[in-house]
């Protein structure tokens, strides 16, 4: 009989446990799952919302808040840009309603609570209800570390920023703004190592290494975000995401990086001209072609920027094309050595120090024309 007493005590303790209050149930991470009245045109409902509610009435609105603005420079040129306001805001829970302060509109958004349990939250208005599920996040130890990340944004039919940004574990930043940024041009900056670890952990939570290489959508005129992860200067993985069609956690990880330049002290950087106004670049042979993503192109540009002049004669296997290249420069290469043919008939050869194609495992990714 005595051996059953501990088991009986456990049952009594569990049965006497007080039920969670609505406030306790609300705490944690909530991810958008579906709408209860979803129309047939599902592509319009590419909902990237999610919340993290904390006990101190602080709410992390995962997709962030934005405000459209216009800058006018000293010459009177107008520059549209999107001001990223961050994700942290306030919330209030009152009986059957939830209020979240909208930083963009500077007002409280009120939602009726249709259902709140330990794992389900349904909020909305009248016939429009959104379903969220609670999710616990842990970092899988099998997700590889990376020591650099490049994020490139193509712009869109609107005020989306077009830019490239490269950040390494030491906190060094290279930023190239094309247009619709608070500053355009080539700049350097710095973040803390702790900030980089925070960025890395967000991508690890998204299990970046297990994601597809490309995400597409049938919608038009949207932005493409290209992300390349590097280890020891070589590509671990590249993901191309059009119109935010990748998993929610991945979109939440890269969105702040699109606008990180707004919070940095940008120092103008002198460069040798390898930065070009182009989002894409390609390696070409007579019968094959390799199109680089925006972030891979920026890695190539950075590598050329750090190359040394050489007089090496090499087999000019590939030609390189930068889309929207207005410099009228043609480039040939074997992957390591790059020869520039200028419009004044002069040439220049540089040594990258490594073969960009073989070291980044791109040699076998050429497609037939």
Buried (B, 14 or more C-beta within 10 A) or exposed (E): EEEEEEEEEEEEEEEEEEEEEBEEBBEBBBBBBBBEEEEEEEEEEEBBBBBBBEEEEEBBBBBBBBEEEEEEEEEEEEBBBBEBBBBBBEBEBEEEEBBBBBBEEEEEBEBEBBEBEEEBBBBBEEEEBBBBBBBEBEEEEEBEEBBBBBBBBBBBEEBBBBBBBBBBBEBBBBBBBBBBBBBBBBBBBEBEEEEBEEBBBBBBBBBBBEBEEBBEEEEEEBBBBBBBBBEEBEBBBBBBBBBBBBBBBBBBBBBBBBBBBBEBEBEEBEBEEBBBBBBBBBBBEEEEBBBBBBBBBBBBBBBBBEBEEBEEEBEEEBBBBBEEBEEEBBBBBBBBBBBBBEEEEEEEBBBBBBBBBEBBEBBEBBEEE
